Amino acid sequence: MRFDNAFIRDLPGDPETGLRQRQVQSACYSRVSPTPVAAPRLVAASAEVAALLGLDPAYVASPEFACVFGGNDLIAGMEPFAVNYGGHQFGNWAGQLGDGRAISLGEVLVPSGRWELQLKGAGPTPYSRRGDGRAVLRSSVREFLCSEAMFHLGVPTTRALSLVATGDQVVRDMFYDGNAQAEPGAIVCRVAPSFIRFGNFELPASRGDIALVAQLVDFTIHRDFPELEGDRTAWFHEVCRRTAVMIDHWMRVGFVHGVMNTDNMSILGLTLDYGPYGWVDNYDPDWTPNTTDAQGRRYRFAAQPQVAHWNLHRLANALVPLFDTTDPLTEGLELFVREYQRLEQLTAAAKLGLEDGTLFDELTGLLAQAEVDMTIFFRGLANVDGPSLEPVREAFYRPETMPLLEPWLARYAALAKPGRKAAMDAVNPKYVLRNYLAQEAIDRAEQGDDLGVQELLEVMRRPYDEQPGNERYAARRPDWARHKAGCSALSCSS
């Protein structure tokens, strides 16, 4: 593997070494190595990501691979580091946060581009605060599977190379209710061209370190947006545009991030940090999968576009000193609104298979009222060729509510044209990573059975295909999962 670790070569680092928890000033990162684990063992790997990195399948299956990507060994060229950043969490400035349990190994150059390799759960860093820097198997399974599921859905996302069980136990209080318990530990290797976040710029700006903000902006443009070299205005506008694209994809597939803090917003417009996420089962615009968000529902499904815009405002505020006037930043924020609204209309029309999305808002209101499964309904809608609801019957959690949609369906059927199915099936997935499916795989993995993770990964590789024999993965949420921990709501504890 050929490494070119530009982030630590070209940006200022922390002069202090060691794991002492501290406020790191005037530096973008701290050098720190992963803490070895007891018995690293590969649970699953993404063949596509391995190929992207030019890794031989035999190496991926070897004990040496598990040692490196379980944090017990380094290979030539790796220079591990943890990144310093801040962020707004649930609307409030949280100060310095940083990579508390993520350690980047370096940046690999391959024909497909530049890819940063990052281990999540690899041990403490100077940014761990009171944490142990570890991750449990349940959250690691979810992050690994979701990274790849989102990619195959066509959603901009970070990727995942591997999931390694550590052989260690990690103590977590899953719902912050005083019932902490030991759980099996694991490490995910995340892969992206960059893990730079909005919070990377917010932290030095909050400290008045404008020189560092400028240096980081220019570095980011040079490395990650080379076509915009020297043009900070065009760069901010592109960040706004990419963020609009990402959010539109989230809404298209029914994904709820759950913790859209500014430190979880990628400067590349990639879905970043898979924690208490979830997919909408019965359509509910107010649903949030995050128990920490249960009261205010700041990060609920329908609010995600507005939250993204708010987060971009925070980024813009950090960049103000770099511009003569705020006009370029205001224009970028306005661009986000226009671009998202444009994409929203196109997506609504595409999901309906119609020339426009006029019927969409009325439909979603009815789906919420009637308790209808979002994924199953839109997938089945492509099979409607008359005023009958039979093609979408399986989407109803309460069949007695079906008559509520009959008037809407009559109007839809009058507009729907034959031959639309292929185009609709290309934007309305049949398979999404429902929380209950992920939890089933987690339950098996915690008992030492890795096949559940591997089987679910294989299904999620082809979310738009019919996949005969795998229909159970497309079923609506079963009643037993409605309130089961891990299936309905999750916490940030991982």
Protein Blocks (a to p, Z undefined) as FASTA:
>chain_A
ZZddfklmmpccdfbgcjbdcddehiabdcddddddfbdcdfbdcfklmmmnopafklmm
pmklmmmmnopaccehiacddddddddeehiaebjnbjakbccfbdcddfkbccddddeh
iaccfklomanhiacfklmmmmmmmmmmmmmnopacdddfbdcdehiacdddfkonopac
dddddddddddfbfcdfklmmmmmmnopaklmmmmmmmmmmmmmmmlgoiaklmmmmmmm
mmmmmmmmmmmnopafhpacfklccfklpaehiakdcddfbdcfkbcfbfklmmnommgm
klmmmmmmmmmmmmmmmmmmmpfblklmmmmmmmmmmmmmmmmmmmmmmmnopabfklmm
mmmmmmmmnopafklmmmmmmmpgbjbfklmmmmpmblmlmmmmmmmmmmmmmmpcghkl
mmmmmmmcfbdcdfklmmmmmmmmmnopaklmmmmmmmmmmmmbgogoilmmmpccdfkl
mmgghklbccfbZZ
